[in-house]
Amino acid sequence: MKITLKRAAVAAFFAFIGITGLLSITVNSVSVAKDTYISIRDVGASSHGINGLMKGITGGIENGFSSNLVGQNNFINLYGMTERFVDRQYIIDVDTSYNIIKDNGGKLHFSSFKEDNELAVNEIVSLSKALEKNNIDLLYVQTPIKYIKGFTKINPAVTDYSNENSDKIVAGLRNSGVDTIDLRNLLDDAGIDKSRLFYDTDHHWRIETAFWGVGRTVEKIKTLFDIDMDPDGFYTNLGNYKTDYYENNFLGSQGRRVGKYYSGVDDFTLVTPKFETDYSVTIKKKDSTDKFEGDFTEAIINNDILKDRDIFTNRYVSYFGADYPEVIIENKRSVNDLKLLIVKDSFGIPFSAFMSTMASETRMLDMRYYKDKSVEEYALEYKPDLVLYVFRSIRTIE
């Protein structure tokens, strides 16, 4: 019976591929042609000969079909369902950095490879020395990793290098005298349920975990730099925040590669202050600037993302809406006259939102997208009281 169900699922999958492929060619031929033209132009095929031309054509067709595929999400869901029927624990993606691993607890992971972060480490060391000369403190914050030491179990045939990579980063910074906090090492003392630190279908920490990380970082800042951001423990007390629960409505970055039937759907929790707040938030995109005013929810939370009923919508970026080159957060009711600069990847999105409750101004820089200045140039011009590097991995620094 089980074999028959598998065969039926596989047959349905291939039938769906045929139908959606035919519809995609018919309905989206103009869009695919346009994407192909743009790809050829961007590659510079005229100056790169036949190889450049072929690269442009294949890139354009791939992008055109992936973004215009009829029933794309249904295709992904059906694909994941067939993989679940055959009990596949390792799914190869077109881009190997997005290969999916399912651990023994049902959580999804991206496959990780050994990384050389020496250049990025050296950049941070150099920055730390330059800031020190200008009386600006720097702290590197190593976030938890979804593959949790001593807890996560995966197929022994698969090797995960995420913690090894992060160990080398932290060791390199510490050996060079850079102040660090490794949140991975604080999980045991915190008594946190490790199965609830991360979403099942997303590589990010849960919003509640990010809030916990802020509390531990604030404690470290006080110990290292004698900067007491939360003297009464008010802003790092989750009891002073409202939690809204959205059940079964979030398919994370990993789940979106394999669909909802492969590993299920996550709940999402939105954490916002109960206390009065007054914010002005300026989001600087590549080609435009948006400004939002009001309380924490009005200025920071993107309600369109929360209201969207599509589970493929990225709920994690309900805070601010996405990763942007630069975000300036002014807290008009701050109890501290403190300026923060947070250099971050996507793990820094909710982290920065909660840190902003304890600073008069918090700026976020994402160096994957910000190209106007180096971090050192920006920091020496801005002159913050403290610079935080908040990363799951620093391989994304450019």
BELWOJO-V525123 format. One record per backbone hydrogen bond with DSSP energy under -1.0 kcal/mol. NH is the residue of the N-H (numbers start at 1). CO is the residue of the C=O. E is the energy in kcal/mol with one decimal. If there is no record, write none. Layout:
BEGIN
[[NH	CO	E] [NH	CO	E]]
END
This chain:
BEGIN
[[5	1	-2.1] [6	2	-2.0] [7	3	-2.4] [8	4	-2.4] [9	5	-2.5] [10	6	-2.6] [11	7	-2.6] [12	8	-2.5] [13	9	-2.1] [14	10	-2.3] [15	11	-2.1] [16	12	-2.3] [17	13	-2.1] [18	14	-2.0] [19	15	-2.2] [20	16	-2.8] [21	17	-2.5] [22	18	-2.1] [23	19	-2.4] [24	20	-2.6] [25	21	-2.2] [26	22	-2.1] [27	23	-3.2] [28	24	-2.1] [32	28	-2.7] [33	29	-2.1] [34	30	-2.2] [35	31	-2.5] [36	32	-2.2] [37	33	-2.2] [38	34	-2.4] [39	35	-2.4] [40	36	-2.4] [41	37	-2.3] [42	38	-2.8] [43	39	-2.3] [44	40	-1.2] [45	40	-1.8] [47	44	-1.4] [52	48	-1.4] [53	49	-2.1] [54	50	-2.6] [55	51	-2.3] [56	52	-2.2] [57	53	-2.4] [58	54	-2.7] [59	55	-2.2] [60	56	-2.3] [61	57	-2.5] [62	58	-2.4] [63	59	-2.4] [64	60	-2.7] [65	61	-2.5] [66	62	-2.2] [67	63	-2.0] [72	69	-1.4] [75	71	-2.5] [76	72	-2.3] [77	73	-2.5] [78	74	-2.5] [79	75	-2.4] [80	76	-2.6] [81	77	-2.0] [82	78	-2.1] [83	79	-1.8] [84	80	-2.1] [85	81	-2.1] [86	82	-1.6] [87	84	-1.5] [88	83	-2.8] [91	100	-2.9] [98	95	-2.6] [99	96	-1.5] [100	91	-2.7] [101	109	-2.9] [102	89	-2.6] [103	107	-2.9] [104	153	-3.1] [106	103	-1.8] [108	200	-3.0] [109	101	-2.2] [111	99	-1.9] [121	117	-2.7] [122	118	-2.5] [123	119	-1.8] [124	120	-1.9] [125	121	-2.5] [126	122	-2.4] [127	123	-2.3] [128	124	-2.9] [129	125	-1.9] [130	126	-2.0] [131	127	-2.8] [132	128	-2.3] [133	129	-1.4] [134	131	-1.2] [135	132	-1.6] [136	131	-2.4] [137	385	-1.2] [139	387	-2.4] [140	179	-2.5] [141	389	-4.1] [142	181	-2.8] [143	391	-1.9] [148	146	-1.2] [151	148	-2.1] [152	148	-2.3] [158	155	-2.6] [165	161	-2.7] [166	162	-1.9] [167	163	-2.8] [168	164	-1.8] [169	165	-1.6] [170	166	-2.7] [171	167	-2.6] [172	168	-2.4] [173	169	-2.2] [174	170	-2.7] [175	171	-2.6] [177	174	-1.7] [178	173	-2.8] [181	140	-2.4] [183	142	-2.2] [185	182	-1.4] [186	183	-1.3] [190	186	-1.3] [192	187	-1.0] [196	193	-2.2] [199	204	-1.3] [206	197	-2.6] [210	206	-2.3] [211	207	-2.1] [212	208	-2.0] [213	209	-2.4] [214	210	-1.9] [215	211	-1.7] [216	212	-1.9] [217	213	-2.1] [218	214	-2.6] [219	215	-1.6] [220	216	-1.9] [221	217	-2.5] [222	218	-1.8] [223	219	-2.0] [224	220	-2.8] [225	221	-2.5] [226	222	-1.3] [229	227	-1.1] [233	230	-1.7] [237	234	-1.2] [240	237	-2.3] [241	238	-1.8] [242	272	-3.9] [244	270	-2.6] [246	268	-3.0] [249	266	-1.3] [250	266	-1.8] [251	311	-2.2] [254	201	-1.4] [255	201	-2.8] [256	252	-2.6] [257	254	-1.2] [259	255	-2.6] [264	260	-1.6] [266	250	-2.8] [268	246	-2.6] [270	244	-2.7] [272	242	-2.3] [274	240	-2.4] [279	294	-4.1] [280	330	-1.9] [281	292	-3.1] [282	328	-2.8] [283	290	-3.1] [284	326	-2.8] [285	288	-2.7] [290	283	-2.6] [292	281	-2.7] [294	279	-2.0] [299	295	-2.7] [300	296	-2.4] [302	318	-3.3] [306	302	-1.1] [307	303	-2.4] [308	304	-1.3] [313	310	-2.0] [315	313	-1.3] [318	315	-2.3] [320	300	-3.5] [321	317	-1.2] [326	284	-1.4] [327	364	-2.0] [328	282	-2.8] [329	362	-3.0] [330	280	-3.0] [331	360	-2.4] [332	278	-2.6] [334	331	-1.2] [338	336	-1.4] [340	361	-2.8] [341	386	-2.2] [342	363	-3.6] [343	388	-2.9] [344	365	-2.5] [345	390	-1.3] [348	345	-1.8] [349	346	-1.6] [352	348	-2.3] [353	349	-1.6] [354	350	-2.1] [355	351	-2.2] [356	352	-1.9] [357	354	-1.1] [358	355	-2.0] [359	356	-1.2] [360	338	-1.1] [361	338	-2.0] [362	329	-2.6] [363	340	-2.5] [364	327	-2.7] [365	342	-2.5] [366	325	-2.0] [369	366	-2.1] [370	366	-2.5] [378	374	-2.5] [379	375	-3.0] [380	376	-2.6] [381	377	-1.4] [382	378	-2.7] [383	379	-3.3] [385	339	-2.0] [386	339	-1.3] [387	137	-2.5] [388	341	-2.9] [389	139	-2.5] [390	343	-2.6] [391	141	-1.9] [397	394	-1.5]]
END
